[in-house]
Amino acid sequence: AYFPPISQPEGRPLTIQDAKGKEWHFQFRFWPNNNSRMYVLEGVTPCIQSLQLQAG
């Protein structure tokens, strides 16, 4: 999967459906960082906790 292009720092909302059919709502945004952009996906904590995801 690919993230959609964004041109404004406020980004755009994303709705993603997990393997069990539950929809999760996130905000995909960025902020300028020197000569590049720092991208972030906001609102993922409830999804990570619900699915008991771990780094690795």
PyMOL Python script that loads the backbone (N, CA, C, O; Angstrom):
from pymol import cmd

cmd.read_pdbstr("""\
ATOM      1  N   ALA A   1       0.843  -1.181   0.000  1.00  0.00           N
ATOM      2  CA  ALA A   1       0.000   0.000   0.000  1.00  0.00           C
ATOM      3  C   ALA A   1       0.882   1.235   0.000  1.00  0.00           C
ATOM      4  O   ALA A   1       1.997   1.218   0.522  1.00  0.00           O
ATOM      5  N   TYR A   2       0.382   2.286  -0.580  1.00  0.00           N
ATOM      6  CA  TYR A   2       1.093   3.554  -0.633  1.00  0.00           C
ATOM      7  C   TYR A   2       0.244   4.621   0.033  1.00  0.00           C
ATOM      8  O   TYR A   2      -0.985   4.570  -0.010  1.00  0.00           O
ATOM      9  N   PHE A   3       0.911   5.591   0.650  1.00  0.00           N
ATOM     10  CA  PHE A   3       0.193   6.738   1.191  1.00  0.00           C
ATOM     11  C   PHE A   3      -0.108   7.705   0.054  1.00  0.00           C
ATOM     12  O   PHE A   3       0.671   7.808  -0.893  1.00  0.00           O
ATOM     13  N   PRO A   4      -1.229   8.413   0.139  1.00  0.00           N
ATOM     14  CA  PRO A   4      -1.570   9.370  -0.919  1.00  0.00           C
ATOM     15  C   PRO A   4      -0.650  10.584  -0.859  1.00  0.00           C
ATOM     16  O   PRO A   4      -0.117  10.909   0.203  1.00  0.00           O
ATOM     17  N   PRO A   5      -0.463  11.252  -1.987  1.00  0.00           N
ATOM     18  CA  PRO A   5       0.344  12.476  -1.960  1.00  0.00           C
ATOM     19  C   PRO A   5      -0.383  13.566  -1.176  1.00  0.00           C
ATOM     20  O   PRO A   5      -1.608  13.667  -1.229  1.00  0.00           O
ATOM     21  N   ILE A   6       0.374  14.372  -0.458  1.00  0.00           N
ATOM     22  CA  ILE A   6      -0.200  15.521   0.244  1.00  0.00           C
ATOM     23  C   ILE A   6       0.663  16.742  -0.049  1.00  0.00           C
ATOM     24  O   ILE A   6       1.888  16.643  -0.129  1.00  0.00           O
ATOM     25  N   SER A   7       0.020  17.885  -0.206  1.00  0.00           N
ATOM     26  CA  SER A   7       0.756  19.105  -0.520  1.00  0.00           C
ATOM     27  C   SER A   7       0.610  20.170   0.558  1.00  0.00           C
ATOM     28  O   SER A   7       1.367  21.140   0.569  1.00  0.00           O
ATOM     29  N   GLN A   8      -0.340  20.007   1.454  1.00  0.00           N
ATOM     30  CA  GLN A   8      -0.557  20.969   2.532  1.00  0.00           C
ATOM     31  C   GLN A   8      -0.153  20.338   3.866  1.00  0.00           C
ATOM     32  O   GLN A   8      -0.414  19.155   4.084  1.00  0.00           O
ATOM     33  N   PRO A   9       0.481  21.108   4.764  1.00  0.00           N
ATOM     34  CA  PRO A   9       0.935  20.551   6.044  1.00  0.00           C
ATOM     35  C   PRO A   9      -0.172  19.909   6.881  1.00  0.00           C
ATOM     36  O   PRO A   9       0.088  18.967   7.629  1.00  0.00           O
ATOM     37  N   GLU A  10      -1.405  20.411   6.762  1.00  0.00           N
ATOM     38  CA  GLU A  10      -2.495  19.818   7.555  1.00  0.00           C
ATOM     39  C   GLU A  10      -2.872  18.430   7.050  1.00  0.00           C
ATOM     40  O   GLU A  10      -3.582  17.692   7.733  1.00  0.00           O
ATOM     41  N   GLY A  11      -2.399  18.074   5.856  1.00  0.00           N
ATOM     42  CA  GLY A  11      -2.569  16.723   5.340  1.00  0.00           C
ATOM     43  C   GLY A  11      -3.989  16.371   4.971  1.00  0.00           C
ATOM     44  O   GLY A  11      -4.768  17.207   4.512  1.00  0.00           O
ATOM     45  N   ARG A  12      -4.306  15.094   5.187  1.00  0.00           N
ATOM     46  CA  ARG A  12      -5.635  14.610   4.834  1.00  0.00           C
ATOM     47  C   ARG A  12      -6.008  13.449   5.741  1.00  0.00           C
ATOM     48  O   ARG A  12      -5.138  12.739   6.243  1.00  0.00           O
ATOM     49  N   PRO A  13      -7.309  13.260   5.949  1.00  0.00           N
ATOM     50  CA  PRO A  13      -7.745  12.120   6.761  1.00  0.00           C
ATOM     51  C   PRO A  13      -7.628  10.820   5.972  1.00  0.00           C
ATOM     52  O   PRO A  13      -7.802  10.796   4.754  1.00  0.00           O
ATOM     53  N   LEU A  14      -7.333   9.749   6.686  1.00  0.00           N
ATOM     54  CA  LEU A  14      -7.269   8.417   6.088  1.00  0.00           C
ATOM     55  C   LEU A  14      -8.146   7.479   6.896  1.00  0.00           C
ATOM     56  O   LEU A  14      -8.121   7.501   8.127  1.00  0.00           O
ATOM     57  N   THR A  15      -8.912   6.666   6.215  1.00  0.00           N
ATOM     58  CA  THR A  15      -9.679   5.613   6.866  1.00  0.00           C
ATOM     59  C   THR A  15      -9.125   4.288   6.373  1.00  0.00           C
ATOM     60  O   THR A  15      -9.067   4.032   5.170  1.00  0.00           O
ATOM     61  N   ILE A  16      -8.718   3.447   7.320  1.00  0.00           N
ATOM     62  CA  ILE A  16      -8.107   2.164   6.996  1.00  0.00           C
ATOM     63  C   ILE A  16      -8.897   1.067   7.681  1.00  0.00           C
ATOM     64  O   ILE A  16      -9.278   1.199   8.844  1.00  0.00           O
ATOM     65  N   GLN A  17      -9.141  -0.011   6.963  1.00  0.00           N
ATOM     66  CA  GLN A  17      -9.879  -1.145   7.516  1.00  0.00           C
ATOM     67  C   GLN A  17      -8.894  -2.258   7.865  1.00  0.00           C
ATOM     68  O   GLN A  17      -8.072  -2.651   7.038  1.00  0.00           O
ATOM     69  N   ASP A  18      -8.984  -2.766   9.106  1.00  0.00           N
ATOM     70  CA  ASP A  18      -8.081  -3.843   9.509  1.00  0.00           C
ATOM     71  C   ASP A  18      -8.615  -5.196   9.025  1.00  0.00           C
ATOM     72  O   ASP A  18      -9.667  -5.260   8.389  1.00  0.00           O
ATOM     73  N   ALA A  19      -7.891  -6.265   9.325  1.00  0.00           N
ATOM     74  CA  ALA A  19      -8.246  -7.605   8.845  1.00  0.00           C
ATOM     75  C   ALA A  19      -9.568  -8.106   9.408  1.00  0.00           C
ATOM     76  O   ALA A  19     -10.181  -9.004   8.832  1.00  0.00           O
ATOM     77  N   LYS A  20     -10.017  -7.537  10.526  1.00  0.00           N
ATOM     78  CA  LYS A  20     -11.288  -7.939  11.135  1.00  0.00           C
ATOM     79  C   LYS A  20     -12.454  -7.080  10.656  1.00  0.00           C
ATOM     80  O   LYS A  20     -13.595  -7.295  11.068  1.00  0.00           O
ATOM     81  N   GLY A  21     -12.170  -6.105   9.785  1.00  0.00           N
ATOM     82  CA  GLY A  21     -13.219  -5.260   9.236  1.00  0.00           C
ATOM     83  C   GLY A  21     -13.469  -3.974   9.990  1.00  0.00           C
ATOM     84  O   GLY A  21     -14.334  -3.191   9.596  1.00  0.00           O
ATOM     85  N   LYS A  22     -12.733  -3.731  11.071  1.00  0.00           N
ATOM     86  CA  LYS A  22     -12.910  -2.490  11.834  1.00  0.00           C
ATOM     87  C   LYS A  22     -12.213  -1.351  11.103  1.00  0.00           C
ATOM     88  O   LYS A  22     -11.095  -1.504  10.612  1.00  0.00           O
ATOM     89  N   GLU A  23     -12.890  -0.205  11.038  1.00  0.00           N
ATOM     90  CA  GLU A  23     -12.308   0.969  10.400  1.00  0.00           C
ATOM     91  C   GLU A  23     -11.602   1.834  11.429  1.00  0.00           C
ATOM     92  O   GLU A  23     -12.091   2.051  12.538  1.00  0.00           O
ATOM     93  N   TRP A  24     -10.439   2.321  11.028  1.00  0.00           N
ATOM     94  CA  TRP A  24      -9.636   3.209  11.863  1.00  0.00           C
ATOM     95  C   TRP A  24      -9.444   4.519  11.112  1.00  0.00           C
ATOM     96  O   TRP A  24      -9.252   4.529   9.896  1.00  0.00           O
ATOM     97  N   HIS A  25      -9.497   5.618  11.845  1.00  0.00           N
ATOM     98  CA  HIS A  25      -9.390   6.947  11.235  1.00  0.00           C
ATOM     99  C   HIS A  25      -8.111   7.624  11.721  1.00  0.00           C
ATOM    100  O   HIS A  25      -7.875   7.765  12.921  1.00  0.00           O
ATOM    101  N   PHE A  26      -7.301   8.036  10.759  1.00  0.00           N
ATOM    102  CA  PHE A  26      -6.023   8.677  11.044  1.00  0.00           C
ATOM    103  C   PHE A  26      -5.937   9.995  10.291  1.00  0.00           C
ATOM    104  O   PHE A  26      -6.760  10.287   9.423  1.00  0.00           O
ATOM    105  N   GLN A  27      -4.922  10.789  10.639  1.00  0.00           N
ATOM    106  CA  GLN A  27      -4.616  12.014   9.910  1.00  0.00           C
ATOM    107  C   GLN A  27      -3.183  11.884   9.408  1.00  0.00           C
ATOM    108  O   GLN A  27      -2.254  11.746  10.204  1.00  0.00           O
ATOM    109  N   PHE A  28      -3.000  11.928   8.082  1.00  0.00           N
ATOM    110  CA  PHE A  28      -1.680  11.853   7.459  1.00  0.00           C
ATOM    111  C   PHE A  28      -1.251  13.271   7.147  1.00  0.00           C
ATOM    112  O   PHE A  28      -1.894  13.951   6.348  1.00  0.00           O
ATOM    113  N   ARG A  29      -0.160  13.731   7.772  1.00  0.00           N
ATOM    114  CA  ARG A  29       0.268  15.116   7.608  1.00  0.00           C
ATOM    115  C   ARG A  29       1.783  15.217   7.600  1.00  0.00           C
ATOM    116  O   ARG A  29       2.479  14.215   7.763  1.00  0.00           O
ATOM    117  N   PHE A  30       2.292  16.430   7.411  1.00  0.00           N
ATOM    118  CA  PHE A  30       3.737  16.646   7.444  1.00  0.00           C
ATOM    119  C   PHE A  30       4.034  18.027   7.983  1.00  0.00           C
ATOM    120  O   PHE A  30       3.147  18.875   8.087  1.00  0.00           O
ATOM    121  N   TRP A  31       5.304  18.245   8.329  1.00  0.00           N
ATOM    122  CA  TRP A  31       5.776  19.589   8.603  1.00  0.00           C
ATOM    123  C   TRP A  31       7.165  19.720   8.001  1.00  0.00           C
ATOM    124  O   TRP A  31       7.919  18.749   7.922  1.00  0.00           O
ATOM    125  N   PRO A  32       7.495  20.951   7.571  1.00  0.00           N
ATOM    126  CA  PRO A  32       8.815  21.177   6.965  1.00  0.00           C
ATOM    127  C   PRO A  32       9.928  20.910   7.980  1.00  0.00           C
ATOM    128  O   PRO A  32       9.802  21.243   9.158  1.00  0.00           O
ATOM    129  N   ASN A  33      11.019  20.305   7.503  1.00  0.00           N
ATOM    130  CA  ASN A  33      12.163  19.980   8.346  1.00  0.00           C
ATOM    131  C   ASN A  33      13.430  20.248   7.535  1.00  0.00           C
ATOM    132  O   ASN A  33      13.850  19.414   6.734  1.00  0.00           O
ATOM    133  N   ASN A  34      14.032  21.408   7.747  1.00  0.00           N
ATOM    134  CA  ASN A  34      15.180  21.856   6.959  1.00  0.00           C
ATOM    135  C   ASN A  34      14.789  21.874   5.486  1.00  0.00           C
ATOM    136  O   ASN A  34      13.887  22.622   5.110  1.00  0.00           O
ATOM    137  N   ASN A  35      15.430  21.084   4.650  1.00  0.00           N
ATOM    138  CA  ASN A  35      15.109  21.073   3.217  1.00  0.00           C
ATOM    139  C   ASN A  35      14.227  19.898   2.826  1.00  0.00           C
ATOM    140  O   ASN A  35      14.144  19.551   1.648  1.00  0.00           O
ATOM    141  N   SER A  36      13.567  19.281   3.802  1.00  0.00           N
ATOM    142  CA  SER A  36      12.721  18.129   3.504  1.00  0.00           C
ATOM    143  C   SER A  36      11.435  18.217   4.324  1.00  0.00           C
ATOM    144  O   SER A  36      11.095  19.277   4.849  1.00  0.00           O
ATOM    145  N   ARG A  37      10.738  17.111   4.426  1.00  0.00           N
ATOM    146  CA  ARG A  37       9.492  17.056   5.193  1.00  0.00           C
ATOM    147  C   ARG A  37       9.556  15.916   6.196  1.00  0.00           C
ATOM    148  O   ARG A  37      10.163  14.875   5.944  1.00  0.00           O
ATOM    149  N   MET A  38       8.920  16.133   7.333  1.00  0.00           N
ATOM    150  CA  MET A  38       8.761  15.087   8.339  1.00  0.00           C
ATOM    151  C   MET A  38       7.308  14.641   8.255  1.00  0.00           C
ATOM    152  O   MET A  38       6.403  15.436   8.507  1.00  0.00           O
ATOM    153  N   TYR A  39       7.073  13.377   7.903  1.00  0.00           N
ATOM    154  CA  TYR A  39       5.714  12.854   7.763  1.00  0.00           C
ATOM    155  C   TYR A  39       5.288  12.159   9.044  1.00  0.00           C
ATOM    156  O   TYR A  39       6.103  11.538   9.726  1.00  0.00           O
ATOM    157  N   VAL A  40       4.001  12.266   9.367  1.00  0.00           N
ATOM    158  CA  VAL A  40       3.480  11.632  10.577  1.00  0.00           C
ATOM    159  C   VAL A  40       2.062  11.140  10.316  1.00  0.00           C
ATOM    160  O   VAL A  40       1.301  11.756   9.570  1.00  0.00           O
ATOM    161  N   LEU A  41       1.727  10.033  10.937  1.00  0.00           N
ATOM    162  CA  LEU A  41       0.380   9.477  10.887  1.00  0.00           C
ATOM    163  C   LEU A  41      -0.190   9.616  12.293  1.00  0.00           C
ATOM    164  O   LEU A  41       0.200   8.882  13.201  1.00  0.00           O
ATOM    165  N   GLU A  42      -1.105  10.553  12.472  1.00  0.00           N
ATOM    166  CA  GLU A  42      -1.662  10.845  13.792  1.00  0.00           C
ATOM    167  C   GLU A  42      -2.860   9.959  14.093  1.00  0.00           C
ATOM    168  O   GLU A  42      -3.598   9.553  13.195  1.00  0.00           O
ATOM    169  N   GLY A  43      -3.036   9.672  15.366  1.00  0.00           N
ATOM    170  CA  GLY A  43      -4.206   8.931  15.810  1.00  0.00           C
ATOM    171  C   GLY A  43      -4.051   7.427  15.766  1.00  0.00           C
ATOM    172  O   GLY A  43      -5.052   6.710  15.758  1.00  0.00           O
ATOM    173  N   VAL A  44      -2.818   6.923  15.738  1.00  0.00           N
ATOM    174  CA  VAL A  44      -2.610   5.481  15.621  1.00  0.00           C
ATOM    175  C   VAL A  44      -2.616   4.741  16.960  1.00  0.00           C
ATOM    176  O   VAL A  44      -2.751   3.517  16.983  1.00  0.00           O
ATOM    177  N   THR A  45      -2.473   5.458  18.069  1.00  0.00           N
ATOM    178  CA  THR A  45      -2.357   4.791  19.373  1.00  0.00           C
ATOM    179  C   THR A  45      -3.527   3.862  19.682  1.00  0.00           C
ATOM    180  O   THR A  45      -3.277   2.729  20.093  1.00  0.00           O
ATOM    181  N   PRO A  46      -4.790   4.265  19.511  1.00  0.00           N
ATOM    182  CA  PRO A  46      -5.887   3.328  19.792  1.00  0.00           C
ATOM    183  C   PRO A  46      -5.826   2.062  18.935  1.00  0.00           C
ATOM    184  O   PRO A  46      -6.137   0.973  19.420  1.00  0.00           O
ATOM    185  N   CYS A  47      -5.437   2.191  17.694  1.00  0.00           N
ATOM    186  CA  CYS A  47      -5.316   1.036  16.798  1.00  0.00           C
ATOM    187  C   CYS A  47      -4.205   0.108  17.280  1.00  0.00           C
ATOM    188  O   CYS A  47      -4.403  -1.104  17.361  1.00  0.00           O
ATOM    189  N   ILE A  48      -3.053   0.661  17.596  1.00  0.00           N
ATOM    190  CA  ILE A  48      -1.919  -0.135  18.073  1.00  0.00           C
ATOM    191  C   ILE A  48      -2.287  -0.886  19.344  1.00  0.00           C
ATOM    192  O   ILE A  48      -1.965  -2.065  19.490  1.00  0.00           O
ATOM    193  N   GLN A  49      -2.959  -0.205  20.258  1.00  0.00           N
ATOM    194  CA  GLN A  49      -3.351  -0.838  21.519  1.00  0.00           C
ATOM    195  C   GLN A  49      -4.400  -1.920  21.294  1.00  0.00           C
ATOM    196  O   GLN A  49      -4.300  -3.004  21.870  1.00  0.00           O
ATOM    197  N   SER A  50      -5.393  -1.646  20.473  1.00  0.00           N
ATOM    198  CA  SER A  50      -6.466  -2.604  20.224  1.00  0.00           C
ATOM    199  C   SER A  50      -5.951  -3.881  19.564  1.00  0.00           C
ATOM    200  O   SER A  50      -6.379  -4.982  19.908  1.00  0.00           O
ATOM    201  N   LEU A  51      -5.031  -3.726  18.617  1.00  0.00           N
ATOM    202  CA  LEU A  51      -4.484  -4.873  17.892  1.00  0.00           C
ATOM    203  C   LEU A  51      -3.277  -5.484  18.603  1.00  0.00           C
ATOM    204  O   LEU A  51      -2.706  -6.469  18.134  1.00  0.00           O
ATOM    205  N   GLN A  52      -2.894  -4.898  19.727  1.00  0.00           N
ATOM    206  CA  GLN A  52      -1.753  -5.360  20.526  1.00  0.00           C
ATOM    207  C   GLN A  52      -0.491  -5.488  19.672  1.00  0.00           C
ATOM    208  O   GLN A  52       0.235  -6.480  19.750  1.00  0.00           O
ATOM    209  N   LEU A  53      -0.249  -4.456  18.852  1.00  0.00           N
ATOM    210  CA  LEU A  53       0.932  -4.456  17.990  1.00  0.00           C
ATOM    211  C   LEU A  53       2.180  -4.145  18.806  1.00  0.00           C
ATOM    212  O   LEU A  53       2.123  -3.412  19.794  1.00  0.00           O
ATOM    213  N   GLN A  54       3.297  -4.705  18.386  1.00  0.00           N
ATOM    214  CA  GLN A  54       4.576  -4.469  19.042  1.00  0.00           C
ATOM    215  C   GLN A  54       5.630  -4.189  17.983  1.00  0.00           C
ATOM    216  O   GLN A  54       5.525  -4.645  16.845  1.00  0.00           O
ATOM    217  N   ALA A  55       6.642  -3.435  18.375  1.00  0.00           N
ATOM    218  CA  ALA A  55       7.746  -3.146  17.460  1.00  0.00           C
ATOM    219  C   ALA A  55       8.504  -4.428  17.138  1.00  0.00           C
ATOM    220  O   ALA A  55       8.615  -5.337  17.961  1.00  0.00           O
ATOM    221  N   GLY A  56       9.014  -4.470  15.926  1.00  0.00           N
ATOM    222  CA  GLY A  56       9.838  -5.625  15.573  1.00  0.00           C
ATOM    223  C   GLY A  56       9.697  -6.045  14.147  1.00  0.00           C
ATOM    224  O   GLY A  56      10.337  -7.006  13.720  1.00  0.00           O
TER     225      GLY A  56
END
""", "prot")
cmd.dss("prot")
cmd.show_as("cartoon", "prot")
cmd.util.cbc("prot")
cmd.orient("prot")
